[in-house]
């Protein structure tokens, strides 16, 4: 627990770091919602000192620290998400979840490797067929990814059934790109399917835990952010938001890479929906 760690380290901190710690410990709830500048101003330190303290506590920065702080504030374990506790009222859990998601997205901003995103977009651009595999909680994300990518000029399909995934993986070839979406990357069926697809010659992209068996089987790996919450116990929330954001990033990158040629194609698709909507009053 990050709060316990912070209290234990209090005597070992520098004067500036201790002032920051005391501000946070005095009102942890407020710290969850605060910006770096707000904490720095209250502690009368420079902004970089906040990051220095967070790194000393094992976090990669203030956003990750805030995510862990929100989790520490859960007094009772909730199997919905460890960011909240069972006695939270609506005002509390609304703000906790929004803060956790904001922190997760800031964490993603710092963790994403731009060269990896560029490689993934390039692979999608060169593909003659895109297949998206996601099971369980990831199946709806896979469908969202298919909804965004199929409009960009490449035949795209999403599979949530593992038997269909296995058949599609076996039928894939070097012109196929398969996008695996998995919170942990440790589901046996998914890992086995990835090995089948690799043997078929397909290019494999995974949005998953970087140190997982699935990641090891794929060519391009983008973090799912699952290190911020235990998705084997709690309902994935911040992780799901992060993966949806990554899907948006890949779709946007692909659209920009194919622009301006794709613009007329997208315009035609958009216009095909015009008659389906009621007129504005």
PyMOL commands that set and color helices and strands:
alter all, ss='L'
color gray80, all
select helices_A, chain A and resi 2-12+15-26+28-33+36-43+47-56+62-72+90-111+114-126+136-152+162-171+188-200+213-217+226-228+238-258+261-271+274-276
alter helices_A, ss='H'
color red, helices_A
select strands_A, chain A and resi 129-134+156-159+176-181+203-208+220-223
alter strands_A, ss='S'
color yellow, strands_A
deselect
rebuild
show_as cartoon
